[in-house]
């Protein structure tokens, strides 16, 4: 007898199909490097942002907005910085849904910051 599908798992899997859109400020703070040592450095930074967002969605698939963070190495030196981000599941009426990532300080005040 087949095991019934878990609706939470199905909803989480659906999020993986949504495009991920970063605000300009989130891109510049969390992904962009002016002079990367390797081409893959920015790819890794982008991947860590998307992976962290998907991880949070997996923990709370019903959430429409939430806060998460990534830790990245500064472009110069060994210092690492904590970058607080906000993720919103955007569902426009006439377009497919997408995930919008922005810096926490550019987020509207109704985002739950617990």
Biopython code that builds the backbone (N, CA, C, O; Angstrom):
import numpy as np
from Bio.PDB.StructureBuilder import StructureBuilder

atoms = [
    (1, "UNK", "N", (0.850, -1.180, 0.000)),
    (1, "UNK", "CA", (0.000, 0.000, 0.000)),
    (1, "UNK", "C", (0.895, 1.243, 0.000)),
    (1, "UNK", "O", (1.780, 1.353, 0.849)),
    (2, "UNK", "N", (0.688, 2.176, -0.926)),
    (2, "UNK", "CA", (1.531, 3.369, -0.979)),
    (2, "UNK", "C", (1.315, 4.268, 0.235)),
    (2, "UNK", "O", (0.213, 4.364, 0.774)),
    (3, "UNK", "N", (2.381, 4.911, 0.641)),
    (3, "UNK", "CA", (2.320, 5.852, 1.759)),
    (3, "UNK", "C", (1.764, 7.174, 1.237)),
    (3, "UNK", "O", (2.234, 7.678, 0.217)),
    (4, "UNK", "N", (0.759, 7.750, 1.931)),
    (4, "UNK", "CA", (0.208, 9.022, 1.459)),
    (4, "UNK", "C", (1.269, 10.122, 1.508)),
    (4, "UNK", "O", (2.105, 10.163, 2.411)),
    (5, "UNK", "N", (1.214, 10.996, 0.530)),
    (5, "UNK", "CA", (2.182, 12.097, 0.464)),
    (5, "UNK", "C", (1.927, 13.087, 1.591)),
    (5, "UNK", "O", (0.781, 13.388, 1.924)),
    (6, "UNK", "N", (2.988, 13.576, 2.160)),
    (6, "UNK", "CA", (2.903, 14.577, 3.210)),
    (6, "UNK", "C", (2.674, 15.941, 2.557)),
    (6, "UNK", "O", (3.502, 16.385, 1.762)),
    (7, "UNK", "N", (1.557, 16.620, 2.881)),
    (7, "UNK", "CA", (1.285, 17.910, 2.242)),
    (7, "UNK", "C", (2.380, 18.946, 2.517)),
    (7, "UNK", "O", (2.665, 19.781, 1.659)),
    (8, "UNK", "N", (2.998, 18.901, 3.704)),
    (8, "UNK", "CA", (4.077, 19.847, 4.022)),
    (8, "UNK", "C", (5.269, 19.610, 3.105)),
    (8, "UNK", "O", (5.883, 20.563, 2.627)),
    (9, "UNK", "N", (5.600, 18.340, 2.856)),
    (9, "UNK", "CA", (6.718, 18.017, 1.975)),
    (9, "UNK", "C", (6.417, 18.479, 0.559)),
    (9, "UNK", "O", (7.298, 18.998, -0.127)),
    (10, "UNK", "N", (5.179, 18.295, 0.119)),
    (10, "UNK", "CA", (4.795, 18.736, -1.224)),
    (10, "UNK", "C", (4.885, 20.253, -1.352)),
    (10, "UNK", "O", (5.341, 20.771, -2.371)),
    (11, "UNK", "N", (4.446, 20.962, -0.308)),
    (11, "UNK", "CA", (4.504, 22.424, -0.348)),
    (11, "UNK", "C", (5.951, 22.902, -0.361)),
    (11, "UNK", "O", (6.291, 23.836, -1.088)),
    (12, "UNK", "N", (6.805, 22.265, 0.441)),
    (12, "UNK", "CA", (8.224, 22.630, 0.459)),
    (12, "UNK", "C", (8.854, 22.369, -0.897)),
    (12, "UNK", "O", (9.633, 23.189, -1.383)),
    (13, "UNK", "N", (8.533, 21.246, -1.511)),
    (13, "UNK", "CA", (9.082, 20.927, -2.830)),
    (13, "UNK", "C", (8.635, 21.954, -3.863)),
    (13, "UNK", "O", (9.389, 22.275, -4.782)),
    (14, "UNK", "N", (7.420, 22.472, -3.723)),
    (14, "UNK", "CA", (6.933, 23.487, -4.664)),
    (14, "UNK", "C", (7.776, 24.756, -4.585)),
    (14, "UNK", "O", (8.012, 25.405, -5.604)),
    (15, "UNK", "N", (8.232, 25.116, -3.383)),
    (15, "UNK", "CA", (9.063, 26.315, -3.232)),
    (15, "UNK", "C", (10.365, 26.208, -4.021)),
    (15, "UNK", "O", (10.908, 27.223, -4.457)),
    (16, "UNK", "N", (10.863, 25.004, -4.206)),
    (16, "UNK", "CA", (12.112, 24.824, -4.943)),
    (16, "UNK", "C", (11.967, 25.230, -6.409)),
    (16, "UNK", "O", (12.964, 25.480, -7.086)),
    (17, "UNK", "N", (10.733, 25.297, -6.895)),
    (17, "UNK", "CA", (10.481, 25.703, -8.282)),
    (17, "UNK", "C", (10.371, 27.218, -8.430)),
    (17, "UNK", "O", (10.435, 27.739, -9.544)),
    (18, "UNK", "N", (10.206, 27.926, -7.314)),
    (18, "UNK", "CA", (10.013, 29.373, -7.374)),
    (18, "UNK", "C", (11.334, 30.074, -7.675)),
    (18, "UNK", "O", (12.367, 29.702, -7.118)),
    (19, "UNK", "N", (11.319, 31.078, -8.543)),
    (19, "UNK", "CA", (12.522, 31.888, -8.740)),
    (19, "UNK", "C", (12.880, 32.617, -7.442)),
    (19, "UNK", "O", (12.002, 32.958, -6.650)),
    (20, "UNK", "N", (14.154, 32.848, -7.239)),
    (20, "UNK", "CA", (14.637, 33.599, -6.080)),
    (20, "UNK", "C", (15.146, 34.942, -6.591)),
    (20, "UNK", "O", (16.028, 34.998, -7.448)),
    (21, "UNK", "N", (14.581, 36.020, -6.056)),
    (21, "UNK", "CA", (14.937, 37.373, -6.477)),
    (21, "UNK", "C", (15.564, 38.096, -5.294)),
    (21, "UNK", "O", (14.964, 38.172, -4.222)),
    (22, "UNK", "N", (16.767, 38.625, -5.482)),
    (22, "UNK", "CA", (17.433, 39.399, -4.442)),
    (22, "UNK", "C", (17.307, 40.882, -4.753)),
    (22, "UNK", "O", (17.429, 41.298, -5.905)),
    (23, "UNK", "N", (17.062, 41.675, -3.713)),
    (23, "UNK", "CA", (17.094, 43.124, -3.904)),
    (23, "UNK", "C", (18.528, 43.526, -4.229)),
    (23, "UNK", "O", (19.465, 42.769, -3.977)),
    (24, "UNK", "N", (18.690, 44.705, -4.785)),
    (24, "UNK", "CA", (20.025, 45.192, -5.116)),
    (24, "UNK", "C", (20.910, 45.248, -3.868)),
    (24, "UNK", "O", (22.074, 44.849, -3.917)),
    (25, "UNK", "N", (20.369, 45.738, -2.759)),
    (25, "UNK", "CA", (21.149, 45.838, -1.520)),
    (25, "UNK", "C", (21.539, 44.469, -0.992)),
    (25, "UNK", "O", (22.661, 44.286, -0.521)),
    (26, "UNK", "N", (20.628, 43.504, -1.064)),
    (26, "UNK", "CA", (20.950, 42.144, -0.617)),
    (26, "UNK", "C", (22.038, 41.544, -1.500)),
    (26, "UNK", "O", (22.951, 40.887, -1.001)),
    (27, "UNK", "N", (21.943, 41.765, -2.802)),
    (27, "UNK", "CA", (22.969, 41.262, -3.724)),
    (27, "UNK", "C", (24.333, 41.853, -3.377)),
    (27, "UNK", "O", (25.320, 41.127, -3.262)),
    (28, "UNK", "N", (24.381, 43.177, -3.210)),
    (28, "UNK", "CA", (25.656, 43.840, -2.942)),
    (28, "UNK", "C", (26.254, 43.431, -1.600)),
    (28, "UNK", "O", (27.475, 43.337, -1.476)),
    (29, "UNK", "N", (25.414, 43.187, -0.596)),
    (29, "UNK", "CA", (25.920, 42.836, 0.734)),
    (29, "UNK", "C", (26.228, 41.359, 0.893)),
    (29, "UNK", "O", (27.220, 40.994, 1.524)),
    (30, "UNK", "N", (25.384, 40.505, 0.325)),
    (30, "UNK", "CA", (25.498, 39.070, 0.602)),
    (30, "UNK", "C", (26.174, 38.265, -0.501)),
    (30, "UNK", "O", (26.631, 37.150, -0.250)),
    (31, "UNK", "N", (26.248, 38.800, -1.707)),
    (31, "UNK", "CA", (26.769, 38.013, -2.830)),
    (31, "UNK", "C", (27.965, 38.681, -3.512)),
    (31, "UNK", "O", (29.002, 38.047, -3.704)),
    (32, "UNK", "N", (27.829, 39.922, -3.867)),
    (32, "UNK", "CA", (28.809, 40.607, -4.715)),
    (32, "UNK", "C", (30.178, 40.761, -4.050)),
    (32, "UNK", "O", (30.277, 41.088, -2.867)),
    (33, "UNK", "N", (31.212, 40.524, -4.821)),
    (33, "UNK", "CA", (32.597, 40.804, -4.434)),
    (33, "UNK", "C", (33.223, 41.622, -5.553)),
    (33, "UNK", "O", (33.130, 41.249, -6.723)),
    (34, "UNK", "N", (33.852, 42.724, -5.205)),
    (34, "UNK", "CA", (34.427, 43.587, -6.243)),
    (34, "UNK", "C", (35.562, 42.902, -6.988)),
    (34, "UNK", "O", (35.638, 42.991, -8.213)),
    (35, "UNK", "N", (36.437, 42.224, -6.272)),
    (35, "UNK", "CA", (37.585, 41.554, -6.889)),
    (35, "UNK", "C", (37.700, 40.128, -6.360)),
    (35, "UNK", "O", (38.584, 39.849, -5.550)),
    (36, "UNK", "N", (36.838, 39.227, -6.794)),
    (36, "UNK", "CA", (36.928, 37.855, -6.271)),
    (36, "UNK", "C", (38.225, 37.180, -6.715)),
    (36, "UNK", "O", (38.693, 37.380, -7.836)),
    (37, "UNK", "N", (38.802, 36.367, -5.804)),
    (37, "UNK", "CA", (40.015, 35.615, -6.141)),
    (37, "UNK", "C", (39.725, 34.541, -7.176)),
    (37, "UNK", "O", (40.552, 34.244, -8.038)),
    (38, "UNK", "N", (38.533, 33.963, -7.074)),
    (38, "UNK", "CA", (38.116, 32.918, -8.014)),
    (38, "UNK", "C", (36.700, 33.254, -8.480)),
    (38, "UNK", "O", (35.926, 33.890, -7.764)),
    (39, "UNK", "N", (36.388, 32.820, -9.670)),
    (39, "UNK", "CA", (35.049, 33.054, -10.214)),
    (39, "UNK", "C", (33.994, 32.411, -9.316)),
    (39, "UNK", "O", (32.904, 32.956, -9.142)),
    (40, "UNK", "N", (34.318, 31.263, -8.754)),
    (40, "UNK", "CA", (33.359, 30.527, -7.943)),
    (40, "UNK", "C", (33.022, 31.162, -6.612)),
    (40, "UNK", "O", (32.056, 30.745, -5.973)),
    (41, "UNK", "N", (33.780, 32.160, -6.163)),
    (41, "UNK", "CA", (33.508, 32.772, -4.857)),
    (41, "UNK", "C", (32.114, 33.381, -4.787)),
    (41, "UNK", "O", (31.390, 33.162, -3.816)),
    (42, "UNK", "N", (31.732, 34.141, -5.805)),
    (42, "UNK", "CA", (30.398, 34.739, -5.793)),
    (42, "UNK", "C", (29.327, 33.667, -5.948)),
    (42, "UNK", "O", (28.243, 33.787, -5.376)),
    (43, "UNK", "N", (29.616, 32.633, -6.707)),
    (43, "UNK", "CA", (28.659, 31.526, -6.854)),
    (43, "UNK", "C", (28.393, 30.867, -5.513)),
    (43, "UNK", "O", (27.249, 30.548, -5.191)),
    (44, "UNK", "N", (29.442, 30.662, -4.733)),
    (44, "UNK", "CA", (29.284, 30.052, -3.411)),
    (44, "UNK", "C", (28.486, 30.956, -2.483)),
    (44, "UNK", "O", (27.651, 30.479, -1.715)),
    (45, "UNK", "N", (28.738, 32.245, -2.552)),
    (45, "UNK", "CA", (27.996, 33.186, -1.707)),
    (45, "UNK", "C", (26.508, 33.195, -2.082)),
    (45, "UNK", "O", (25.644, 33.190, -1.206)),
    (46, "UNK", "N", (26.219, 33.207, -3.378)),
    (46, "UNK", "CA", (24.827, 33.158, -3.831)),
    (46, "UNK", "C", (24.177, 31.848, -3.403)),
    (46, "UNK", "O", (23.045, 31.839, -2.918)),
    (47, "UNK", "N", (24.886, 30.754, -3.580)),
    (47, "UNK", "CA", (24.347, 29.446, -3.193)),
    (47, "UNK", "C", (24.049, 29.394, -1.701)),
    (47, "UNK", "O", (23.047, 28.803, -1.298)),
    (48, "UNK", "N", (24.894, 29.996, -0.876)),
    (48, "UNK", "CA", (24.648, 29.951, 0.570)),
    (48, "UNK", "C", (23.409, 30.756, 0.944)),
    (48, "UNK", "O", (22.685, 30.373, 1.863)),
    (49, "UNK", "N", (23.153, 31.864, 0.252)),
    (49, "UNK", "CA", (21.945, 32.651, 0.515)),
    (49, "UNK", "C", (20.702, 31.849, 0.130)),
    (49, "UNK", "O", (19.751, 31.763, 0.908)),
    (50, "UNK", "N", (20.708, 31.268, -1.057)),
    (50, "UNK", "CA", (19.553, 30.493, -1.527)),
    (50, "UNK", "C", (19.343, 29.261, -0.650)),
    (50, "UNK", "O", (18.208, 28.937, -0.302)),
    (51, "UNK", "N", (20.416, 28.578, -0.292)),
    (51, "UNK", "CA", (20.303, 27.388, 0.554)),
    (51, "UNK", "C", (19.741, 27.747, 1.930)),
    (51, "UNK", "O", (18.891, 27.024, 2.450)),
    (52, "UNK", "N", (20.194, 28.836, 2.520)),
    (52, "UNK", "CA", (19.677, 29.263, 3.823)),
    (52, "UNK", "C", (18.192, 29.607, 3.730)),
    (52, "UNK", "O", (17.421, 29.281, 4.633)),
    (53, "UNK", "N", (17.791, 30.260, 2.646)),
    (53, "UNK", "CA", (16.376, 30.598, 2.458)),
    (53, "UNK", "C", (15.532, 29.334, 2.327)),
    (53, "UNK", "O", (14.482, 29.225, 2.960)),
    (54, "UNK", "N", (15.978, 28.382, 1.518)),
    (54, "UNK", "CA", (15.229, 27.131, 1.354)),
    (54, "UNK", "C", (15.170, 26.341, 2.657)),
    (54, "UNK", "O", (14.156, 25.708, 2.951)),
    (55, "UNK", "N", (16.240, 26.374, 3.435)),
    (55, "UNK", "CA", (16.252, 25.676, 4.722)),
    (55, "UNK", "C", (15.175, 26.260, 5.637)),
    (55, "UNK", "O", (14.433, 25.515, 6.278)),
    (56, "UNK", "N", (15.088, 27.576, 5.698)),
    (56, "UNK", "CA", (14.061, 28.216, 6.525)),
    (56, "UNK", "C", (12.662, 27.873, 6.021)),
    (56, "UNK", "O", (11.756, 27.649, 6.823)),
    (57, "UNK", "N", (12.479, 27.831, 4.715)),
    (57, "UNK", "CA", (11.176, 27.449, 4.157)),
    (57, "UNK", "C", (10.812, 26.021, 4.527)),
    (57, "UNK", "O", (9.647, 25.713, 4.779)),
    (58, "UNK", "N", (11.811, 25.157, 4.558)),
    (58, "UNK", "CA", (11.554, 23.766, 4.923)),
    (58, "UNK", "C", (11.089, 23.665, 6.373)),
    (58, "UNK", "O", (10.239, 22.836, 6.698)),
    (59, "UNK", "N", (11.647, 24.511, 7.248)),
    (59, "UNK", "CA", (11.258, 24.504, 8.659)),
    (59, "UNK", "C", (9.870, 25.090, 8.879)),
    (59, "UNK", "O", (9.163, 24.680, 9.799)),
    (60, "UNK", "N", (9.479, 26.039, 8.048)),
    (60, "UNK", "CA", (8.184, 26.711, 8.211)),
    (60, "UNK", "C", (7.532, 26.918, 6.848)),
    (60, "UNK", "O", (7.454, 28.049, 6.369)),
    (61, "UNK", "N", (7.059, 25.833, 6.212)),
    (61, "UNK", "CA", (6.525, 25.961, 4.849)),
    (61, "UNK", "C", (5.262, 26.815, 4.736)),
    (61, "UNK", "O", (4.911, 27.241, 3.636)),
    (62, "UNK", "N", (4.577, 27.072, 5.843)),
    (62, "UNK", "CA", (3.375, 27.903, 5.793)),
    (62, "UNK", "C", (3.678, 29.391, 5.924)),
    (62, "UNK", "O", (2.805, 30.225, 5.682)),
    (63, "UNK", "N", (4.905, 29.730, 6.304)),
    (63, "UNK", "CA", (5.266, 31.135, 6.515)),
    (63, "UNK", "C", (5.304, 31.877, 5.183)),
    (63, "UNK", "O", (5.740, 31.337, 4.166)),
    (64, "UNK", "N", (4.850, 33.100, 5.210)),
    (64, "UNK", "CA", (4.917, 33.956, 4.024)),
    (64, "UNK", "C", (6.106, 34.907, 4.108)),
    (64, "UNK", "O", (6.638, 35.336, 3.083)),
    (65, "UNK", "N", (6.524, 35.238, 5.337)),
    (65, "UNK", "CA", (7.661, 36.131, 5.562)),
    (65, "UNK", "C", (8.436, 35.628, 6.765)),
    (65, "UNK", "O", (7.852, 35.165, 7.745)),
    (66, "UNK", "N", (9.745, 35.721, 6.684)),
    (66, "UNK", "CA", (10.559, 35.407, 7.850)),
    (66, "UNK", "C", (11.957, 35.958, 7.691)),
    (66, "UNK", "O", (12.353, 36.407, 6.615)),
    (67, "UNK", "N", (12.694, 35.916, 8.784)),
    (67, "UNK", "CA", (14.048, 36.450, 8.846)),
    (67, "UNK", "C", (15.032, 35.299, 8.932)),
    (67, "UNK", "O", (14.783, 34.310, 9.622)),
    (68, "UNK", "N", (16.151, 35.425, 8.231)),
    (68, "UNK", "CA", (17.232, 34.448, 8.330)),
    (68, "UNK", "C", (18.541, 35.197, 8.151)),
    (68, "UNK", "O", (18.537, 36.402, 7.900)),
    (69, "UNK", "N", (19.646, 34.506, 8.277)),
    (69, "UNK", "CA", (20.944, 35.183, 8.165)),
    (69, "UNK", "C", (21.975, 34.258, 7.546)),
    (69, "UNK", "O", (21.838, 33.035, 7.570)),
    (70, "UNK", "N", (22.993, 34.862, 7.001)),
    (70, "UNK", "CA", (24.158, 34.135, 6.499)),
    (70, "UNK", "C", (25.396, 34.811, 7.077)),
    (70, "UNK", "O", (25.372, 35.992, 7.421)),
    (71, "UNK", "N", (26.462, 34.051, 7.176)),
    (71, "UNK", "CA", (27.741, 34.588, 7.626)),
    (71, "UNK", "C", (28.688, 34.517, 6.439)),
    (71, "UNK", "O", (28.868, 33.460, 5.835)),
    (72, "UNK", "N", (29.288, 35.651, 6.112)),
    (72, "UNK", "CA", (30.210, 35.701, 4.977)),
    (72, "UNK", "C", (31.518, 36.351, 5.382)),
    (72, "UNK", "O", (31.568, 37.217, 6.254)),
    (73, "UNK", "N", (32.561, 35.910, 4.729)),
    (73, "UNK", "CA", (33.882, 36.501, 4.899)),
    (73, "UNK", "C", (33.883, 37.865, 4.217)),
    (73, "UNK", "O", (33.324, 38.034, 3.134)),
    (74, "UNK", "N", (34.517, 38.827, 4.868)),
    (74, "UNK", "CA", (34.688, 40.144, 4.268)),
    (74, "UNK", "C", (35.577, 40.020, 3.031)),
    (74, "UNK", "O", (36.412, 39.118, 2.969)),
    (75, "UNK", "N", (35.415, 40.903, 2.051)),
    (75, "UNK", "CA", (36.239, 40.819, 0.839)),
    (75, "UNK", "C", (37.743, 40.914, 1.115)),
    (75, "UNK", "O", (38.548, 40.355, 0.369)),
    (76, "UNK", "N", (38.121, 41.621, 2.184)),
    (76, "UNK", "CA", (39.532, 41.759, 2.539)),
    (76, "UNK", "C", (39.722, 41.259, 3.964)),
    (76, "UNK", "O", (38.913, 41.559, 4.843)),
    (77, "UNK", "N", (40.782, 40.502, 4.194)),
    (77, "UNK", "CA", (41.061, 40.006, 5.533)),
    (77, "UNK", "C", (40.316, 38.721, 5.835)),
    (77, "UNK", "O", (39.779, 38.061, 4.945)),
    (78, "UNK", "N", (40.299, 38.382, 7.133)),
    (78, "UNK", "CA", (39.668, 37.127, 7.555)),
    (78, "UNK", "C", (38.375, 37.332, 8.335)),
    (78, "UNK", "O", (37.743, 36.364, 8.756)),
    (79, "UNK", "N", (37.982, 38.573, 8.525)),
    (79, "UNK", "CA", (36.794, 38.863, 9.317)),
    (79, "UNK", "C", (35.532, 38.352, 8.618)),
    (79, "UNK", "O", (35.395, 38.427, 7.397)),
    (80, "UNK", "N", (34.623, 37.834, 9.433)),
    (80, "UNK", "CA", (33.332, 37.364, 8.918)),
    (80, "UNK", "C", (32.229, 38.256, 9.472)),
    (80, "UNK", "O", (32.316, 38.745, 10.598)),
    (81, "UNK", "N", (31.202, 38.458, 8.674)),
    (81, "UNK", "CA", (30.091, 39.319, 9.088)),
    (81, "UNK", "C", (28.775, 38.547, 9.008)),
    (81, "UNK", "O", (28.594, 37.675, 8.158)),
    (82, "UNK", "N", (27.874, 38.888, 9.905)),
    (82, "UNK", "CA", (26.534, 38.319, 9.967)),
    (82, "UNK", "C", (25.631, 39.224, 9.142)),
    (82, "UNK", "O", (25.525, 40.416, 9.430)),
    (83, "UNK", "N", (24.985, 38.684, 8.129)),
    (83, "UNK", "CA", (24.102, 39.474, 7.272)),
    (83, "UNK", "C", (22.672, 38.994, 7.497)),
    (83, "UNK", "O", (22.318, 37.874, 7.130)),
    (84, "UNK", "N", (21.855, 39.855, 8.104)),
    (84, "UNK", "CA", (20.456, 39.521, 8.371)),
    (84, "UNK", "C", (19.621, 39.831, 7.137)),
    (84, "UNK", "O", (19.682, 40.925, 6.576)),
    (85, "UNK", "N", (18.843, 38.841, 6.735)),
    (85, "UNK", "CA", (18.030, 38.947, 5.524)),
    (85, "UNK", "C", (16.574, 38.639, 5.834)),
    (85, "UNK", "O", (16.261, 38.004, 6.841)),
    (86, "UNK", "N", (15.707, 39.087, 4.974)),
    (86, "UNK", "CA", (14.284, 38.797, 5.063)),
    (86, "UNK", "C", (13.866, 38.073, 3.791)),
    (86, "UNK", "O", (14.294, 38.433, 2.695)),
    (87, "UNK", "N", (13.039, 37.066, 3.941)),
    (87, "UNK", "CA", (12.512, 36.350, 2.781)),
    (87, "UNK", "C", (11.000, 36.482, 2.780)),
    (87, "UNK", "O", (10.349, 36.264, 3.801)),
    (88, "UNK", "N", (10.451, 36.836, 1.642)),
    (88, "UNK", "CA", (9.007, 36.948, 1.475)),
    (88, "UNK", "C", (8.582, 36.063, 0.312)),
    (88, "UNK", "O", (9.191, 36.097, -0.757)),
    (89, "UNK", "N", (7.539, 35.274, 0.524)),
    (89, "UNK", "CA", (6.944, 34.511, -0.568)),
    (89, "UNK", "C", (5.938, 35.451, -1.229)),
    (89, "UNK", "O", (4.913, 35.793, -0.639)),
    (90, "UNK", "N", (6.239, 35.861, -2.452)),
    (90, "UNK", "CA", (5.406, 36.826, -3.172)),
    (90, "UNK", "C", (4.521, 36.051, -4.142)),
    (90, "UNK", "O", (4.994, 35.228, -4.926)),
    (91, "UNK", "N", (3.224, 36.337, -4.066)),
    (91, "UNK", "CA", (2.252, 35.647, -4.915)),
    (91, "UNK", "C", (1.437, 36.678, -5.709)),
    (91, "UNK", "O", (0.300, 36.978, -5.345)),
    (92, "UNK", "N", (2.011, 37.220, -6.788)),
    (92, "UNK", "CA", (1.257, 38.183, -7.606)),
    (92, "UNK", "C", (0.039, 37.502, -8.242)),
    (92, "UNK", "O", (0.067, 36.303, -8.520)),
    (93, "UNK", "N", (-1.009, 38.263, -8.464)),
    (93, "UNK", "CA", (-2.235, 37.672, -9.005)),
    (93, "UNK", "C", (-2.073, 37.172, -10.433)),
    (93, "UNK", "O", (-2.619, 36.126, -10.783)),
    (94, "UNK", "N", (-1.345, 37.888, -11.248)),
    (94, "UNK", "CA", (-1.273, 37.514, -12.662)),
    (94, "UNK", "C", (0.060, 36.891, -13.070)),
    (94, "UNK", "O", (0.317, 36.701, -14.259)),
    (95, "UNK", "N", (0.911, 36.572, -12.091)),
    (95, "UNK", "CA", (2.227, 36.001, -12.381)),
    (95, "UNK", "C", (2.498, 34.830, -11.439)),
    (95, "UNK", "O", (1.822, 34.677, -10.422)),
    (96, "UNK", "N", (3.483, 34.008, -11.779)),
    (96, "UNK", "CA", (3.837, 32.911, -10.875)),
    (96, "UNK", "C", (4.473, 33.447, -9.589)),
    (96, "UNK", "O", (5.043, 34.538, -9.592)),
    (97, "UNK", "N", (4.382, 32.690, -8.489)),
    (97, "UNK", "CA", (4.997, 33.127, -7.237)),
    (97, "UNK", "C", (6.522, 33.115, -7.330)),
    (97, "UNK", "O", (7.106, 32.437, -8.175)),
    (98, "UNK", "N", (7.149, 33.882, -6.441)),
    (98, "UNK", "CA", (8.604, 33.890, -6.354)),
    (98, "UNK", "C", (9.017, 34.212, -4.923)),
    (98, "UNK", "O", (8.201, 34.648, -4.111)),
    (99, "UNK", "N", (10.289, 33.991, -4.629)),
    (99, "UNK", "CA", (10.847, 34.275, -3.311)),
    (99, "UNK", "C", (11.664, 35.557, -3.413)),
    (99, "UNK", "O", (12.554, 35.665, -4.257)),
    (100, "UNK", "N", (11.363, 36.526, -2.555)),
    (100, "UNK", "CA", (12.071, 37.807, -2.578)),
    (100, "UNK", "C", (12.942, 37.916, -1.332)),
    (100, "UNK", "O", (12.446, 37.853, -0.207)),
    (101, "UNK", "N", (14.247, 38.081, -1.545)),
    (101, "UNK", "CA", (15.212, 38.209, -0.454)),
    (101, "UNK", "C", (15.710, 39.643, -0.433)),
    (101, "UNK", "O", (16.113, 40.191, -1.460)),
    (102, "UNK", "N", (15.678, 40.245, 0.752)),
    (102, "UNK", "CA", (16.201, 41.594, 0.912)),
    (102, "UNK", "C", (16.893, 41.709, 2.259)),
    (102, "UNK", "O", (16.710, 40.864, 3.135)),
    (103, "UNK", "N", (17.688, 42.758, 2.420)),
    (103, "UNK", "CA", (18.314, 42.995, 3.713)),
    (103, "UNK", "C", (17.229, 43.253, 4.742)),
    (103, "UNK", "O", (16.192, 43.833, 4.422)),
    (104, "UNK", "N", (17.460, 42.829, 5.965)),
    (104, "UNK", "CA", (16.449, 43.001, 7.000)),
    (104, "UNK", "C", (16.104, 44.471, 7.205)),
    (104, "UNK", "O", (14.937, 44.799, 7.421)),
    (105, "UNK", "N", (17.085, 45.358, 7.143)),
    (105, "UNK", "CA", (16.804, 46.777, 7.389)),
    (105, "UNK", "C", (16.047, 47.465, 6.254)),
    (105, "UNK", "O", (15.626, 48.611, 6.413)),
    (106, "UNK", "N", (15.863, 46.800, 5.117)),
    (106, "UNK", "CA", (15.045, 47.384, 4.047)),
    (106, "UNK", "C", (13.672, 46.728, 3.977)),
    (106, "UNK", "O", (12.895, 46.994, 3.059)),
    (107, "UNK", "N", (13.379, 45.874, 4.946)),
    (107, "UNK", "CA", (12.125, 45.131, 4.995)),
    (107, "UNK", "C", (11.041, 45.961, 5.658)),
    (107, "UNK", "O", (11.318, 46.757, 6.555)),
    (108, "UNK", "N", (9.816, 45.774, 5.217)),
    (108, "UNK", "CA", (8.695, 46.455, 5.852)),
    (108, "UNK", "C", (8.522, 45.935, 7.276)),
    (108, "UNK", "O", (8.874, 44.788, 7.550)),
    (109, "UNK", "N", (7.989, 46.745, 8.188)),
    (109, "UNK", "CA", (7.959, 46.406, 9.609)),
    (109, "UNK", "C", (7.101, 45.210, 9.999)),
    (109, "UNK", "O", (7.246, 44.715, 11.116)),
    (110, "UNK", "N", (6.215, 44.720, 9.135)),
    (110, "UNK", "CA", (5.356, 43.609, 9.544)),
    (110, "UNK", "C", (6.052, 42.255, 9.543)),
    (110, "UNK", "O", (5.431, 41.265, 9.929)),
    (111, "UNK", "N", (7.318, 42.165, 9.127)),
    (111, "UNK", "CA", (8.037, 40.893, 9.143)),
    (111, "UNK", "C", (8.300, 40.487, 10.578)),
    (111, "UNK", "O", (8.780, 41.289, 11.380)),
    (112, "UNK", "N", (7.987, 39.237, 10.905)),
    (112, "UNK", "CA", (8.212, 38.699, 12.246)),
    (112, "UNK", "C", (9.701, 38.463, 12.432)),
    (112, "UNK", "O", (10.307, 37.703, 11.677)),
    (113, "UNK", "N", (10.300, 39.109, 13.434)),
    (113, "UNK", "CA", (11.736, 39.014, 13.646)),
    (113, "UNK", "C", (12.083, 38.154, 14.846)),
    (113, "UNK", "O", (13.127, 38.373, 15.460)),
    (114, "UNK", "N", (11.258, 37.190, 15.207)),
    (114, "UNK", "CA", (11.544, 36.314, 16.358)),
    (114, "UNK", "C", (12.669, 35.375, 16.081)),
    (114, "UNK", "O", (13.033, 34.575, 16.943)),
]
sb = StructureBuilder()
sb.init_structure("model")
sb.init_model(0)
sb.init_chain("A")
sb.init_seg("    ")
for serial, (resi, resn, name, xyz) in enumerate(atoms, 1):
    if name == "N":
        sb.init_residue(resn, " ", resi, " ")
    sb.init_atom(name, np.array(xyz, "f"), 0.0, 1.0, " ", f" {name:<3s}", serial, name[0])
structure = sb.get_structure()
